Amino acid sequence: MMTFLEVLKIIGIVLLALIVLVVVLLVAILLVTCFWPFGYELIVTKHDAFDALARVHWLFRILKIDVWYEDGLQAQAKVFGKVVYDLNAEDEAAEPETDDTAETVSDNSSMAVSTEDKAEIVSAEEPEKSLPAEEERPKLTSAEPDIKTEEKSKRKRRARKKSFGRKLDEFFSKIDTKIDEVLDFLIDLPEKADELIDKAVAKADEMIETIEYYSRLMSSSGTEYVWEVTKKRWGAILKQFIPTKLDLKLDYRNDDPCSVVKVWQYYAISLPIIDMIPGKVEVTSEQAEENSYELDTKVSGRFYLGPILWHAGIWYMDKKVRGFIRRAKREGK
C-alpha cells in the first residue's frame, strides 16, 4: 500500500511539474509576442511600371508576411522560411480543370492517326496496280453547258433575294419595337414621375432621421467623455505605427501649372509630419511638355502588440464607452 501511494505521489509531482512547465512556456510565448517588436516595411516604386511591397516580420524574421503588387496582387506567409500560406497557390488550385471536350478531341485525333497509319500499312501491303496506257484511257468529249450548274446559280440568286427581304423585315420590325418602347415610355411617364417623387421624399425622410439620430447621440450624456477616452486610447495605438525611417524621392512633371503648384502645396502641408520622421525626402515638381512622375518610397518602422492590446482593452472595458456603443446600436435600430 505504501509503495502504491509513493508511486501516486511521484506521478502527481511529475504531472504538476509538466503543468507548471506548460504554463511557464505559454506565459513566455505570450510575453514575447506582446513585447517583442513587429517590424514593418512599405516600399512603393513607380518608373516604367508600378510596384508595391508591404512586409511584416517578427522575432528575427521567423515569421514573415509579404504582400506585394507586381502584375497583380500576391501574398505569402513564411514560418522558419517555410511557406505556410500562398495566395497564388490557392488561386491555381481554384482554377477549373480542363474540359472533357479537349480530351475527346485529342482521343479522336489519336484514333484518326491510327486509322491513317492502318490505311498506309494496307496500301503498302497491296501490290501496285499498273496504270492504263494513254491509248486505253477514254478521251474527253465536249458536252453542252451543264444544266445542274445553271439551276444551282438560280437557286443561289433566289436565296439572296429572300435573305435581303428577310433583313428588311427584321430592320422594320426593330423600328416598330423601338417606336412601341418610346410610346410606352411616354404613356408611363406620369406614373414614373410620381414614383421618382415618392423615392426622393423617402430619401429626404431617411436623411432627416439620420441627422436626428446623430444629434441625439452626440448630445446625450457622456458623449464628451467617450470622445476624450477614444481620442486618448486610439491616439496611443496609432503612435505605435509612426515610422522610424522614411526615404522618399518624387520627380513630378506636368504641363498644367496648377497641378505642379498643388504638389508643392501638399509637400508644404506634410512638412511637420516629415520633420518628425528620420530619413531623406526629395521632391521636385516642374512644368514640362510631357506628363510623367517617378516615385521611390521606403517606409520602415516597428510596433508592439502588447500596448495595442492594452489600450484597446481599456477602451472597450470602460463602462461609459460600452454604454455609448449599446445606445448607438439601439438608436441605429
Secondary structure, 3 states (H helix, E strand, C coil): CHHHHHHHHHHHHHHHHHHHHHHHHHHHHHHHHHHCCEEEEEEEEECCCEEEEEEEEECCCCEEEEEEECCCEEEEEEECCEEEEEHHHHHHHHCCCCCHHHHHHHHHHHHHHHHHHHHHHHHHHCCCCCCCCCCCCCCCCCCCCCHHHHHHHHHHHHHHHHHHHHHHHHHHHHHHHHHHHHHHHHHHHHHHHHHHHHHHHHHHHHHHHHHHHHHHHHHCCCHHHHHHHHHHHHHHHHHCCCCCEEEEEEEEEECCHHHHHHHHHHHHHCHHHHHHCCEEEEEEEEECCCCEEEEEEEEEEEECHHHHHHHHHHHHHCHHHHHHHHHHHHHHC
